Amino acid sequence: MAQTPHGQNGKQVHPLQWDEDGQPVSALFDDPFCSRADGPGETRHVFLKGNGLPGAWAGSPYFSIAELGFGTGLNFLETWAAWRATRPFAAQLSFTSFEAYPLSADQMARALKRWPHLGELAERLLSVLPSEWPPHGEERPIRLDRQTQLMIVIGDARETVAQWPGRANAWYLDGFSPAKNPEMWNEALMQTVHDKTVPGGGFATYTAAGFVRRNLQAAGFKVQTVAGFGTKRDMLTGLRKRPL
């Protein structure tokens, strides 16, 4: 990976630039955190619709989502909003996100102000985030409400995903551009993602890069190319095959 920046306590931080529309851009990868045109719309199209949500959690007492790249928290907030509107009675949602370079609460708050429809949920999220991120690899569940748990695992996903004891019904593969952050999409990590997916579960990602598709197929996913969001013509979705 590119050289790791550190904060005063030796922990990884994410250097940002802000464009004229108030969108955060990673100074590390020279890449925005979401669609400049419509970030929430991109999340709903790529990650929720791409994973068959909210329909996929209907009737399930427990549903697990895992994500590569927490970023501003937008994907989680849009998912939480959909979950609150459609969740089965007493069902539990576990959302685990793997993030190497977490934003501070102030950075998240500035980014999320662009989407006032998420204001109440964003305030709740920001109110329960730790004042200091835990040591790399440590898992500290955050309870958002009686039916929703969030866990943000700090560190290199090539290590932390393999150490995670859980498995996901749905994966959001939302690392920075494969051209700029190829290690987030390498064959070994995609194999680990596959192995950490329940049979019949799957993934969605905004990219349709050829090497990403090949790595996901080599891992064992049944991969489809479907219509992308906005100016992106294609994106990828896939399923882990059920045993015969």
C-alpha positions as CSV (number, residue, x, y, z in Angstrom):
1,M,0.0,0.0,0.0
2,A,1.0,3.6,-0.2
3,Q,2.9,5.1,2.7
4,T,0.8,5.2,5.8
5,P,0.2,8.7,7.4
6,H,0.2,8.8,11.2
7,G,-1.4,11.0,13.8
8,Q,0.2,12.2,17.0
9,N,-0.4,8.9,18.7
10,G,1.1,6.9,15.8
11,K,-2.3,5.9,14.6
12,Q,-3.4,6.0,11.0
13,V,-5.4,9.1,9.9
14,H,-6.9,10.1,6.6
15,P,-5.7,13.3,5.1
16,L,-8.5,15.1,3.2
17,Q,-9.1,17.8,0.7
18,W,-12.5,19.4,0.2
19,D,-13.8,20.2,-3.2
20,E,-16.0,23.2,-4.1
21,D,-19.2,21.3,-3.3
22,G,-18.0,20.3,0.1
23,Q,-17.2,16.7,-0.9
24,P,-14.3,15.1,0.9
25,V,-11.5,13.8,-1.4
26,S,-8.8,11.4,-0.2
27,A,-5.5,13.1,-0.4
28,L,-3.9,9.7,0.0
29,F,-5.7,8.1,-3.0
30,D,-6.8,11.2,-4.9
31,D,-10.3,9.8,-5.0
32,P,-13.7,11.1,-3.7
33,F,-15.5,9.1,-1.1
34,C,-18.7,8.8,-3.2
35,S,-20.4,10.0,-6.3
36,R,-20.1,13.8,-6.7
37,A,-23.5,13.9,-8.3
38,D,-25.6,11.9,-5.8
39,G,-23.8,10.0,-3.0
40,P,-27.0,8.6,-1.3
41,G,-28.4,7.6,-4.7
42,E,-25.2,5.7,-5.5
43,T,-25.4,3.9,-2.2
44,R,-29.0,2.9,-2.7
45,H,-28.4,1.7,-6.3
46,V,-25.0,0.0,-5.8
47,F,-25.1,-1.5,-2.3
48,L,-28.7,-1.9,-1.3
49,K,-30.2,-2.8,-4.7
50,G,-27.1,-4.6,-5.7
51,N,-27.5,-6.9,-2.7
52,G,-31.2,-7.3,-3.1
53,L,-32.0,-5.1,-0.1
54,P,-34.2,-4.6,1.7
55,G,-35.9,-7.7,0.4
56,A,-33.0,-10.0,1.3
57,W,-33.5,-9.4,5.0
58,A,-37.3,-9.9,5.0
59,G,-38.3,-12.7,7.3
60,S,-34.8,-13.1,8.7
61,P,-34.2,-12.9,12.5
62,Y,-30.6,-11.9,12.0
63,F,-28.8,-10.2,9.0
64,S,-25.1,-9.5,8.7
65,I,-23.6,-6.9,6.4
66,A,-19.8,-6.4,6.1
67,E,-18.1,-3.5,4.3
68,L,-14.7,-2.7,3.0
69,G,-14.3,1.1,3.6
70,F,-16.4,2.9,6.2
71,G,-15.5,6.3,4.9
72,T,-18.0,9.0,5.9
73,G,-20.5,6.5,7.1
74,L,-22.9,7.2,4.3
75,N,-23.4,3.5,3.3
76,F,-24.2,2.6,6.9
77,L,-26.6,5.5,7.3
78,E,-28.6,4.7,4.2
79,T,-28.7,1.1,5.2
80,W,-29.8,1.9,8.7
81,A,-32.6,4.1,7.3
82,A,-33.8,1.3,5.0
83,W,-33.5,-1.2,7.9
84,R,-35.6,1.0,10.2
85,A,-38.3,1.3,7.6
86,T,-38.6,-2.3,6.7
87,R,-37.0,-4.5,9.4
88,P,-38.9,-7.6,10.7
89,F,-40.1,-7.4,14.2
90,A,-37.3,-8.1,16.8
91,A,-34.8,-8.9,14.0
92,Q,-31.2,-7.9,14.4
93,L,-28.9,-6.2,12.0
94,S,-25.1,-6.4,12.4
95,F,-23.1,-4.1,10.2
96,T,-19.3,-4.6,10.3
97,S,-17.0,-2.2,8.5
98,F,-13.3,-2.5,7.9
99,E,-11.4,0.8,7.6
100,A,-7.7,1.4,7.4
101,Y,-7.8,5.2,7.6
102,P,-10.8,6.4,9.6
103,L,-12.1,9.9,9.5
104,S,-12.5,11.9,12.7
105,A,-16.0,12.7,13.9
106,D,-15.6,16.3,12.8
107,Q,-14.6,15.2,9.3
108,M,-17.6,12.9,9.1
109,A,-20.0,15.6,10.4
110,R,-18.8,18.1,7.8
111,A,-19.2,15.5,5.0
112,L,-22.6,14.3,6.2
113,K,-24.1,17.8,6.4
114,R,-24.5,17.6,2.6
115,W,-27.4,15.2,3.1
116,P,-30.0,16.7,5.5
117,H,-32.4,13.7,5.0
118,L,-29.9,11.7,7.1
119,G,-29.6,14.4,9.8
120,E,-31.3,12.6,12.7
121,L,-29.4,9.3,12.0
122,A,-26.1,11.1,11.4
123,E,-26.4,12.9,14.7
124,R,-27.1,9.6,16.5
125,L,-24.1,7.9,14.8
126,L,-21.8,10.8,15.6
127,S,-22.9,10.8,19.2
128,V,-21.9,7.2,19.8
129,L,-18.6,7.1,17.9
130,P,-15.6,6.7,20.2
131,S,-13.6,9.8,20.9
132,E,-10.5,7.8,19.9
133,W,-10.4,4.9,17.6
134,P,-9.6,1.5,19.2
135,P,-6.3,-0.3,18.5
136,H,-6.0,-1.9,15.1
137,G,-8.0,-5.1,14.8
138,E,-9.9,-4.6,18.1
139,E,-13.6,-5.1,17.8
140,R,-15.9,-2.8,19.8
141,P,-19.6,-3.1,19.0
142,I,-21.6,0.1,18.9
143,R,-25.3,-0.2,19.7
144,L,-27.4,2.3,17.6
145,D,-30.8,1.0,18.7
146,R,-32.3,-2.2,20.0
147,Q,-32.1,-3.9,16.6
148,T,-29.0,-2.4,15.1
149,Q,-25.3,-2.9,15.9
150,L,-22.3,-1.3,14.2
151,M,-18.7,-2.4,14.5
152,I,-15.9,-0.5,12.8
153,V,-12.6,-2.5,12.7
154,I,-9.6,-0.3,12.2
155,G,-6.6,-1.6,10.3
156,D,-5.4,-3.1,7.0
157,A,-8.3,-5.2,5.6
158,R,-5.9,-7.7,4.3
159,E,-5.3,-8.7,7.9
160,T,-8.5,-7.7,9.8
161,V,-11.0,-9.4,7.5
162,A,-9.2,-12.7,7.9
163,Q,-9.2,-12.3,11.7
164,W,-12.9,-11.4,11.9
165,P,-14.9,-14.3,13.4
166,G,-18.1,-13.5,11.6
167,R,-19.6,-14.1,8.2
168,A,-21.8,-11.8,6.1
169,N,-25.0,-12.2,4.2
170,A,-24.1,-9.2,2.1
171,W,-20.8,-7.4,1.4
172,Y,-20.3,-3.8,0.3
173,L,-17.0,-3.6,-1.5
174,D,-16.4,0.1,-1.4
175,G,-12.6,0.6,-1.4
176,F,-11.1,3.4,-3.3
177,S,-10.7,3.1,-7.1
178,P,-9.0,-0.2,-8.1
179,A,-6.6,1.8,-10.3
180,K,-5.5,3.9,-7.2
181,N,-5.8,1.3,-4.4
182,P,-5.3,-2.1,-6.1
183,E,-4.3,-3.9,-2.8
184,M,-7.9,-3.4,-1.6
185,W,-9.0,-5.6,-4.5
186,N,-6.3,-8.2,-4.6
187,E,-7.0,-11.9,-5.1
188,A,-6.1,-12.9,-1.6
189,L,-8.5,-10.4,0.0
190,M,-11.3,-11.3,-2.4
191,Q,-10.8,-15.0,-1.4
192,T,-11.1,-14.0,2.2
193,V,-14.3,-12.0,1.5
194,H,-15.7,-15.1,-0.2
195,D,-14.8,-17.3,2.7
196,K,-16.5,-14.8,5.1
197,T,-19.7,-14.9,3.1
198,V,-22.6,-17.2,4.1
199,P,-23.6,-19.7,1.3
200,G,-26.2,-17.9,-0.8
201,G,-24.9,-14.5,0.4
202,G,-23.2,-12.1,-1.9
203,F,-21.6,-8.8,-2.7
204,A,-22.0,-5.6,-4.6
205,T,-19.5,-3.0,-5.8
206,Y,-19.5,0.1,-7.9
207,T,-16.5,-1.1,-10.0
208,A,-16.5,-3.4,-13.0
209,A,-12.7,-3.4,-13.4
210,G,-11.5,-6.6,-15.2
211,F,-9.0,-7.7,-12.6
212,V,-11.5,-7.2,-9.8
213,R,-14.0,-9.4,-11.7
214,R,-11.4,-12.1,-12.3
215,N,-10.3,-12.1,-8.6
216,L,-13.9,-12.4,-7.4
217,Q,-14.6,-15.2,-9.9
218,A,-11.4,-17.0,-8.9
219,A,-12.5,-16.7,-5.2
220,G,-15.6,-18.7,-6.0
221,F,-18.3,-16.0,-6.5
222,K,-20.8,-16.3,-9.3
223,V,-20.3,-12.7,-10.7
224,Q,-22.7,-10.6,-12.8
225,T,-22.1,-7.3,-14.6
226,V,-25.1,-5.1,-14.1
227,A,-26.0,-1.5,-14.8
228,G,-23.9,1.0,-12.8
229,F,-24.9,4.3,-11.3
230,G,-24.8,7.6,-13.0
231,T,-21.9,7.9,-15.4
232,K,-20.6,4.4,-14.5
233,R,-22.0,2.1,-17.2
234,D,-21.3,-1.1,-15.3
235,M,-20.9,-2.5,-11.8
236,L,-20.5,-6.0,-10.3
237,T,-22.7,-8.1,-8.1
238,G,-22.2,-11.7,-7.1
239,L,-23.3,-14.7,-5.0
240,R,-21.5,-17.4,-3.0
241,K,-22.8,-20.6,-4.4
242,R,-24.8,-22.8,-2.0
243,P,-23.4,-26.4,-1.5
244,L,-25.1,-29.0,-3.7
